[in-house]
Amino acid sequence: QEAIRLKPDFAEAHNNLAWLLATADDPKFRNPAEALTQAQRAVELSQWKEASFIDTLAEALYVNGQYPQAVATQKKALALDPGDKTMQAHMAKYRKAAGA
């Protein structure tokens, strides 16, 4: 949050905060709604050109229960980096949740 305060257009800081808020093991750090906001900002700042940021957005959609949107978003991440095994695993999780 401090990095974003100091440099509001730092896409990587938005992305990293979004991932933490979406996936933290400790529930006191989890905030799905804010994760989605931060992930959307990171993707916008990077103009949808960073597969890992798009992957974070898909995860934020997933933790917000937006499973079909997570699948659609993850397709964009995999289009940029089709060989990424982690993103492929995420896609399998999103598809299962979406019933696809």
C-alpha positions in Angstrom: 0.0 0.0 0.0 2.9 2.3 0.7 4.4 1.7 -2.7 1.1 2.6 -4.3 0.9 5.7 -2.2 4.3 6.8 -3.3 3.9 5.8 -6.9 0.2 5.4 -7.8 0.9 4.2 -11.4 3.2 1.3 -10.4 1.4 -1.6 -11.9 3.5 -4.3 -10.2 2.7 -2.9 -6.8 -1.1 -3.0 -7.6 -0.7 -6.6 -8.9 1.3 -7.8 -5.8 -1.2 -6.2 -3.4 -4.1 -7.8 -5.4 -2.5 -11.3 -5.2 -1.9 -10.9 -1.4 -5.5 -9.7 -0.8 -6.9 -12.6 -3.0 -4.8 -15.5 -1.7 -3.4 -14.7 1.8 -3.5 -17.7 4.1 -4.3 -15.4 7.0 -7.9 -14.3 6.7 -7.2 -10.9 8.3 -5.2 -10.0 5.1 -7.9 -11.3 2.7 -10.1 -8.8 1.0 -11.6 -10.1 -2.3 -13.3 -6.9 -3.3 -10.2 -4.8 -2.9 -8.1 -7.5 -4.6 -10.4 -7.1 -7.6 -10.0 -3.4 -7.6 -6.2 -3.6 -7.4 -5.9 -6.3 -10.0 -8.1 -4.3 -12.5 -5.8 -1.3 -12.0 -2.6 -3.3 -12.6 -4.0 -4.8 -15.8 -5.2 -1.4 -17.0 -1.8 0.2 -16.2 0.0 -2.6 -18.1 -2.5 -2.4 -21.0 -3.3 -6.1 -20.8 0.2 -7.0 -21.8 1.5 -8.7 -18.6 0.3 -12.3 -18.4 1.0 -12.6 -14.7 -1.1 -9.5 -14.0 -4.0 -10.9 -16.0 -3.6 -14.2 -14.0 -3.9 -12.2 -10.8 -7.1 -10.5 -12.2 -8.5 -14.0 -13.0 -7.7 -15.1 -9.4 -9.4 -12.0 -8.0 -12.5 -12.7 -10.1 -12.4 -16.4 -8.8 -12.3 -15.4 -5.2 -15.2 -13.1 -5.8 -17.2 -16.0 -7.1 -17.1 -14.7 -10.7 -16.1 -18.0 -12.2 -17.1 -17.6 -15.9 -15.3 -14.2 -15.9 -12.2 -15.8 -14.3 -12.2 -18.4 -17.1 -12.6 -15.7 -19.8 -9.8 -13.6 -18.2 -7.5 -16.5 -17.8 -7.8 -17.3 -21.5 -6.3 -13.8 -22.1 -3.4 -14.6 -19.8 -2.7 -18.0 -21.5 -2.9 -16.3 -24.9 0.2 -14.3 -23.9 2.0 -17.2 -22.2 0.4 -20.5 -23.2 3.2 -22.7 -21.8 2.9 -21.4 -18.2 2.1 -24.4 -16.0 0.9 -22.4 -13.1 -1.6 -20.4 -15.2 -2.7 -23.7 -16.8 -3.4 -25.1 -13.3 -5.3 -21.9 -12.4 -7.4 -22.3 -15.5 -8.3 -25.8 -14.6 -9.5 -24.6 -11.2 -11.6 -21.8 -12.7 -13.1 -24.1 -15.3 -14.1 -26.6 -12.6 -15.7 -23.8 -10.5 -17.5 -22.5 -13.5 -18.7 -26.0 -14.5 -17.0 -25.6 -17.8 
